[in-house]
Structure formats: C-alpha cells, structure tokens
Amino acid sequence: MKALEEKILKEGIVKEGNVLKVDNFLNHQIDVAFLDKMGAEFKRLFSEKKITKILTIEASGIGVAVMTSKHFNDVPVVFAKKAKTSNIADELYHTRIDSYTHQKTNDVVVSKQYLNQDDHVLIVDDFLANGCAIIGLIDLVQQAGATVEGIGIVIEKGYQEGGSKIRKLGYHLESLAIIESMNDQTCEITFRK
C-alpha cells in the first residue's frame, strides 16, 4: 500500500533497537480515515474469503480490526485479552505470547462464546516482527476448531523471521507495508519491492 509507505516515511520515527514509532496515526493516536483505507485494502486482499469473525489482540490491533470489519459487512471483531478479568466468562481459550515490543510474556485469552468451529477468521494486527502474536492467535483459532482464512498485517518487519515463519506454515498472509531495513542513526527506512 503505497499510501502507507509514504505515511510511514513522513510520520514514522525509527528508534534504537529496531523500533518503528508510528503512534501518531496507528497505535496511540488513531487516524480514523486512514485506518478506514487500510480496512478497505484488507477487504480487497481477502475479498474471496468467507469471513465471519475478525480476530486481533489488544490493544493496537483493535482499531485496524474495527475499520476492517466495516468493509466485511460489519462482522464481529473479537480481541484476545492479555489478562483474564473478572467480567470475562470462565470458559476460555488460552495461549502464551512473547511480546517483542514489551519484552515480556503475556497470558492471552478469548472467551469460548465468541469463537467456535463454524467461524472463518481473518486475523488482523498492526505489526508483525518475530511472529509470536500471530502464532498465538492462530493457536486460539485452532483451539476453537475454527478456520484461519487469512492474516492481515499493517506493517511487517521483513528483516525479522515472523513473516517467513507464518508463510512457511501455509497461511495466506498479506502485509500492507513490508520494511526491508531501518537505520536509527540515519532514520532511513527501506521497503520491500
């Protein structure tokens, strides 16, 4: 998605440790109109799929998932919670996910009432680096006996193993922008052609 690459170059900040800061439009402050365009692009990329649920993980994937849902006739969005709260059902699917950004492991849950064997799931998230979050979300879908129809990522760090790992597993993975390299000294970002 050329418009996303341009927005990253204009507004993104490369930080030490291979961190791309895009919190002014994606994962802190949200540019709703731009997220809507990304949702439309995910619809185009997965238009041949029968999607009954969109699954993401809290918190940064929620906005993208909601805007994508608009383009899939408002199918429900389910987000995996990083902790069991008192107001969530006792019947849960559970997995553990290592967070690249936060450098910790999260226990992640989804209520069994929101994901079942009849669901055809589009997994959506803001970033793909080492693939742990996506592997965890795939695990939750498999526990439910549901079908992963595709995986939509806003920004993939192509120089890390996540994208390659997911594709080797045979999943239909589409990333709107794939970063080939970043340099925190020069702030240069190179995208995959």
C-alpha positions as CSV (number, residue, x, y, z in Angstrom):
1,M,0.0,0.0,0.0
2,K,1.9,3.0,-1.3
3,A,0.0,5.5,0.8
4,L,1.0,3.6,4.0
5,E,4.7,3.6,2.9
6,E,4.5,7.3,2.3
7,K,2.8,7.9,5.7
8,I,5.5,5.9,7.5
9,L,8.3,7.8,5.8
10,K,6.6,11.1,6.6
11,E,5.4,10.5,10.2
12,G,7.3,7.4,11.4
13,I,10.3,7.6,13.7
14,V,13.0,5.0,13.8
15,K,14.2,4.3,17.3
16,E,17.1,2.3,18.7
17,G,16.5,-1.4,18.9
18,N,14.6,-1.7,15.5
19,V,11.6,0.1,16.9
20,L,9.4,2.0,14.5
21,K,7.3,4.6,16.2
22,V,4.0,5.2,14.4
23,D,1.9,6.1,17.4
24,N,0.8,9.4,15.8
25,F,-1.5,7.6,13.4
26,L,-1.7,3.8,14.3
27,N,-1.2,2.8,17.8
28,H,-1.7,5.7,20.2
29,Q,-3.4,8.4,18.3
30,I,-5.5,7.0,15.5
31,D,-6.0,8.5,12.1
32,V,-9.5,7.0,11.6
33,A,-9.8,8.0,7.9
34,F,-6.5,6.3,7.1
35,L,-7.4,3.2,9.1
36,D,-10.6,3.0,7.1
37,K,-8.4,3.0,3.9
38,M,-6.4,0.1,5.3
39,G,-9.6,-1.7,6.2
40,A,-10.7,-1.3,2.6
41,E,-7.4,-2.7,1.4
42,F,-7.7,-5.7,3.6
43,K,-11.2,-6.3,2.1
44,R,-9.7,-6.1,-1.4
45,L,-6.9,-8.5,-0.5
46,F,-9.2,-11.1,1.2
47,S,-12.4,-10.5,-0.9
48,E,-12.7,-14.1,-2.0
49,K,-12.7,-15.4,1.6
50,K,-15.9,-16.0,3.6
51,I,-15.1,-14.1,6.8
52,T,-17.4,-14.5,9.9
53,K,-15.0,-13.0,12.5
54,I,-12.0,-10.7,12.7
55,L,-9.6,-11.6,15.5
56,T,-6.9,-9.4,16.9
57,I,-5.0,-8.8,20.1
58,E,-5.4,-5.9,22.5
59,A,-4.7,-3.1,22.2
60,S,-3.1,-1.7,19.0
61,G,-4.8,-4.2,16.6
62,I,-8.4,-3.2,17.7
63,G,-8.7,0.0,15.6
64,V,-7.5,-1.7,12.5
65,A,-9.8,-4.7,13.1
66,V,-12.8,-2.5,13.6
67,M,-12.2,-0.5,10.5
68,T,-11.6,-3.7,8.5
69,S,-14.9,-5.1,9.9
70,K,-16.8,-2.2,8.2
71,H,-15.7,-3.5,4.9
72,F,-16.7,-7.1,5.7
73,N,-20.3,-6.2,6.3
74,D,-19.6,-5.4,10.0
75,V,-18.7,-9.0,11.0
76,P,-17.9,-9.2,14.7
77,V,-14.4,-8.2,15.9
78,V,-13.0,-10.4,18.7
79,F,-9.9,-9.3,20.5
80,A,-7.7,-11.5,22.6
81,K,-7.2,-10.1,26.1
82,K,-3.8,-10.1,27.7
83,A,-5.3,-10.9,31.1
84,K,-8.4,-12.6,32.4
85,T,-10.6,-10.0,34.0
86,S,-13.5,-10.6,36.4
87,N,-16.1,-9.8,33.8
88,I,-15.0,-12.4,31.3
89,A,-16.5,-15.9,31.1
90,D,-14.8,-18.8,32.8
91,E,-14.8,-20.9,29.5
92,L,-11.7,-19.6,27.8
93,Y,-9.2,-20.4,25.1
94,H,-5.7,-19.6,26.4
95,T,-2.3,-19.2,24.9
96,R,1.0,-17.5,25.9
97,I,2.6,-14.9,23.7
98,D,6.0,-13.3,23.9
99,S,5.9,-9.6,23.2
100,Y,8.8,-8.2,21.1
101,T,7.9,-4.6,21.9
102,H,7.3,-5.0,25.7
103,Q,9.9,-7.8,26.2
104,K,7.6,-9.9,28.3
105,T,5.3,-13.0,28.0
106,N,1.5,-12.4,28.2
107,D,-1.2,-14.9,29.0
108,V,-3.8,-14.3,26.3
109,V,-7.4,-15.4,26.4
110,V,-10.6,-15.4,24.3
111,S,-14.0,-16.4,25.6
112,K,-15.3,-19.6,24.1
113,Q,-18.6,-17.9,23.5
114,Y,-17.0,-15.6,20.8
115,L,-15.1,-18.1,18.7
116,N,-16.3,-21.5,17.6
117,Q,-15.8,-24.2,15.0
118,D,-18.2,-22.5,12.5
119,D,-16.1,-19.4,12.3
120,H,-13.9,-18.3,9.3
121,V,-11.4,-16.0,10.8
122,L,-9.4,-13.1,9.4
123,I,-6.6,-12.3,11.9
124,V,-5.5,-8.6,11.8
125,D,-2.7,-6.9,13.7
126,D,-0.7,-3.7,13.5
127,F,2.8,-5.2,13.4
128,L,4.5,-8.4,12.6
129,A,8.1,-8.9,13.8
130,N,9.0,-12.3,15.1
131,G,5.5,-13.8,14.7
132,C,4.8,-14.7,18.3
133,A,1.5,-12.8,18.5
134,I,0.2,-14.2,15.2
135,I,1.2,-17.8,16.1
136,G,-0.6,-17.3,19.4
137,L,-3.8,-16.0,17.7
138,I,-3.6,-19.0,15.2
139,D,-3.4,-21.2,18.3
140,L,-6.6,-19.7,19.7
141,V,-8.4,-20.2,16.4
142,Q,-7.2,-23.8,16.3
143,Q,-8.4,-24.4,19.9
144,A,-11.9,-23.3,18.8
145,G,-11.8,-25.6,15.8
146,A,-12.3,-22.5,13.6
147,T,-10.6,-21.8,10.2
148,V,-7.9,-19.2,9.7
149,E,-8.9,-17.7,6.3
150,G,-6.1,-15.1,6.2
151,I,-3.8,-12.8,8.2
152,G,-3.7,-9.1,7.5
153,I,-0.8,-7.1,8.9
154,V,-0.4,-3.3,8.7
155,I,3.4,-3.2,9.0
156,E,5.7,-6.2,8.7
157,K,9.3,-6.1,9.7
158,G,10.6,-8.2,6.8
159,Y,14.1,-8.4,8.1
160,Q,12.7,-10.4,11.1
161,E,11.6,-14.0,10.9
162,G,7.8,-13.6,11.6
163,G,6.5,-13.2,8.1
164,S,8.7,-16.0,6.7
165,K,7.6,-18.3,9.5
166,I,3.9,-17.7,9.0
167,R,4.1,-18.1,5.2
168,K,6.0,-21.4,5.6
169,L,3.1,-22.7,7.7
170,G,0.9,-22.2,4.6
171,Y,-1.2,-19.2,5.8
172,H,-2.4,-16.5,3.4
173,L,-0.5,-13.5,4.9
174,E,-0.8,-10.0,3.4
175,S,1.1,-7.1,4.8
176,L,0.2,-3.5,3.7
177,A,3.9,-2.4,4.1
178,I,6.9,-4.6,4.5
179,I,10.0,-2.9,5.8
180,E,13.2,-4.4,4.5
181,S,15.5,-2.4,6.7
182,M,15.6,0.5,9.2
183,N,18.5,2.6,10.5
184,D,18.1,4.5,13.7
185,Q,21.2,6.6,13.0
186,T,20.1,7.9,9.6
187,C,16.3,7.4,10.2
188,E,16.3,5.6,6.8
189,I,13.5,3.1,6.0
190,T,13.7,0.8,3.0
191,F,10.6,-1.1,1.9
192,R,10.4,-4.4,0.1
193,K,9.6,-4.1,-3.5
